[in-house]
Amino acid sequence: MDELLRRIRPAVRGRSPYLVGLPEATTVKLNQNESPYDLPPEVKEEVLRAFARISFNRYPDEFAEPLTKTFAAWAGCDPDGVMVGNGSNDLAGLLGLALIERGTSVALPRPMFSLYAKVALLHDGDLFEVPCREDFRFDTDALVKAVALRRPALVVLATPNNPTGLAMTLDEIAAVADASDGFVAVDEAYLEFSEEGSALRLMDEYPNLILLRTFSKACGLAGLRLGFLIARPDVLRELRKARMPFMIDPLASAAARILLSSWPDVIAERARRIRADCLAITSALAAMEGVETVPSQTNFVLFRTPLDADRLKARFLAEGILVRSMSGYPELQGFLRVNAGTEIENKAFMTALEHALSA
Ligand SMILES: Cc1ncc(COP(=O)(O)O)c(C=O)c1O
């Protein structure tokens, strides 16, 4: 068996699977930055009627063209520059396949969504990471200098960032794109909650920009797996060559088309509500004695208390509340991350924290 397993590339064998895990007794799930709201019943009804019209025995079209067009109209971009993915993680994987081979230089600021380091390492890329500033913001000056010097084929910027919630300004993104003669991928998973706006408007000036969007957060479709890559059409034509066909489930595709074309207000209204709830949680945390928060432009907030983070997380779990410990990031020792849930969930979280701090 060992002989056989050695046939698997060392770059794969050296990684760990990406696992979040869902303990059974969880009743309040605030650990994956999901939307707490499922589709409204009337939208779900419409989606289910659309499912009934789909021929399950037939292949869908190769690249989900109708959804591509609907998304492009909603996002305000050229449909020839859009690719649909099975979640944006799938499209991050595609970037690895298309851009990274052994020794390809890849630049990532720290601390950032860990999936991108995994993708770079899976493809044997030469990863260099740029430390953050003291306030956890990306150090754009250092990043620009490093990019100019090492000329990476790919820089990834998650903004607003997970796990910090901090956003770059469009000027900062432009400075990185300007310094780079490779691609700069901007992961905008939390765009709908942010005040900064999309880097889409920089694309005419910087053809090396690639944007990633997801329907897992503000759009509330994490369970259906849909993500979008936006690039200049000539770039997209090349990236498509690395893409497996038929990757988009027609059921997911139909649901997203219905949501975008008939119910865009549902997305906008919920994003506003979740954002307001996140701000309220942040203020309540900041008002607590000894609690430190990071100002977030997302649906979650990073915070630290005087208590040990892993013990506090376990204490929450004992009450059925799931939050995420950030101890895996050396810069974020002692920090936990919690996302805005329903009103009841947010109350349960705050009450549990108050009890823990006063115990
Ligand atoms: C920055 C960032 N990008 C992408 C994702 C995952 O997106 P998807 O569900 O579309 O694969 C997440 C999920 O937490 C994220 O935080």
The ligand as an SDF file (V2000), in Angstrom:
LIG
                    3D

 16 16  0  0  0  0  0  0  0  0999 V2000
  -12.6460   34.9090    1.5010 C   0  0  0  0  0  0  0  0  0  0  0  0
  -13.4760   33.7060    1.1470 C   0  0  0  0  0  0  0  0  0  0  0  0
  -13.5030   33.2770   -0.1210 N   0  0  0  0  0  0  0  0  0  0  0  0
  -14.2520   32.2100   -0.4770 C   0  0  0  0  0  0  0  0  0  0  0  0
  -14.9910   31.5100    0.4490 C   0  0  0  0  0  0  0  0  0  0  0  0
  -15.7610   30.2840    0.0510 C   0  0  0  0  0  0  0  0  0  0  0  0
  -16.6290   30.5590   -0.9850 O   0  0  0  0  0  0  0  0  0  0  0  0
  -17.4740   29.4040   -1.6790 P   0  0  0  0  0  0  0  0  0  0  0  0
  -18.4920   28.9400   -0.7110 O   0  0  0  0  0  0  0  0  0  0  0  0
  -18.0810   30.1140   -2.8580 O   0  0  0  0  0  0  0  0  0  0  0  0
  -16.5450   28.3240   -2.1370 O   0  0  0  0  0  0  0  0  0  0  0  0
  -14.9880   31.9120    1.7830 C   0  0  0  0  0  0  0  0  0  0  0  0
  -15.7560   31.1480    2.7850 C   0  0  0  0  0  0  0  0  0  0  0  0
  -15.6730   31.2850    3.9580 O   0  0  0  0  0  0  0  0  0  0  0  0
  -14.2060   33.0430    2.1300 C   0  0  0  0  0  0  0  0  0  0  0  0
  -14.1670   33.4640    3.4100 O   0  0  0  0  0  0  0  0  0  0  0  0
  1  2  1  0
  2  3  1  0
  2 15  2  0
  3  4  2  0
  4  5  1  0
  5  6  1  0
  5 12  2  0
  6  7  1  0
  7  8  1  0
  8  9  2  0
  8 10  1  0
  8 11  1  0
 12 13  1  0
 12 15  1  0
 13 14  2  0
 15 16  1  0
M  END
$$$$
